[in-house]
Amino acid sequence: MKTALLACALLASGFALRRYEARHPISRPALHPVVVPKPSPSASPSAADNTHIQVALLLDTSNSMDGLIDQAKSRLWNIINTLTTLRDKGKAPVIEIALYEYGNDGLPREQDYIRQVTPLTTDLDLISEKLFALRTNGGSEYCGAVIRSALNSLHWGADEADMKLIYIAGNESFNQGEISYKRSTADAVNKNIFVSTIYCGDKRSGIGELWKDGADRGRGEYFNIDSDRKVAFITTPYDAQIEACNDRINKTYIAYGVHGASKKSNQVIQDSNAKSLSSANSTERYVSKSKAIYKNESWDLVDRVEQDKSVLKTMTKTDLPQELQNKTPEEMYAIIKAKGEERVTIQKEIATLAKQREKYIAEASKNVSHTDDLGAAINGSIIRMANAKGYQVEK
């Protein structure tokens, strides 16, 4: 525990962003050449022209951070649901999430005790799977190094309208290690990436240990949380109905390809992981699964055919599930179309229930004292950053 034109088209968002920068001034180093990254391979081709929102979560997994990891597990789907409310010129952005761990003695010293758990990806079940697999182990927390690793290793978007966010959570001094956090945050600013810091402990201690300075230099926000505090969930009368819808929606998935069966199985496992924390948490996941963000074209035929109907003519028999292997492309399409229509119907049911659920939670929350946890900190920050960037928040 030794813990980023067309001037007219972008005028509004540029003005909002300059106002945000004015409130978070830093001394800027000279700009360095930036290598334009390749588009993320995980992004859906049908959304290639959409803005990207990219979020990298850098989590301290040194000895006393079990509570932090539990909060991340408990708030993942709530954060995703917040991201799905954002619109850029009326269009839903492509949302990608990356996950890093750092400060863990089980990681190689020559790599500064840092591991990229997942790259930026739209595969939300993968994020959940890897998050639930994290384990803590004492170590040294090199914040400058893990920020630099995320900057250099991830395929960040090059579009001016993309919103690129890093959230680093942990404790101990922010300036540990040979890689300067000042240099890393300056490089982030040069790439139009915002770095926010979440200190697990007392606010004053976090300021003294330079976590606020890291956020100020990264044009982000500084938070402190009690990482040992259990997330307070609000159970609603709609949770059981949404869970029943989820059970039905899972039956609309048709696995294909080498990894189809295991991916479909993992879908159910991640349902179970979410529910292991609370029924309210699993309900957040089920709501996420009813939205456009939850796409599985790499293993689900319904999503794949929605993207490209002609794919059925090129698939080999071994690519298909047993129940479709002796069907003609026309017969397969009819079955897949029916499953897709059924899924859409269930998604609409969940959307209606989710709105009722949100109203219930909003009313119940009026009498609850609010203390930031990891999810609350990130959710609030995402909305403020999006507003500054010129995005709209859909209610």
Secondary structure, 3 states (H helix, E strand, C coil): CECCCCHHHHHHHHHHHHHHHHHCCCCCCCCCCCCCCCCCCCCCHHHCCCCEEEEEEEEECCCCCHHHHHHHHHHHHHHHHHHCCEEECCECCEEEEEEEEECCCCCCHHHCCEEEEEEEECCHHHHHHHHHCCCCCCCECCHHHHHHHHHHHCCCCCCCCCEEEEEEEECCCCCCCCCCHHHHHHHHHHCCEEEEEEEECCHHHHHHCCHHHHHHHCEEEEEEECCCCCCCCCCCCCHHHHHHHHHHHHCCCCECCCCHHHHHHHHHHHHHHHHHHCHHHHHHHHHHHCCCCCCCCCCEHHHHHHHCHHHHHCCCHHHCCHHHCCCCHHHHHHHHHHHHHHHHHHHHHHHHHHHHHHHHHHHHHCCCCCCCCHHHHHHHHHHHHHHHHCCEECC
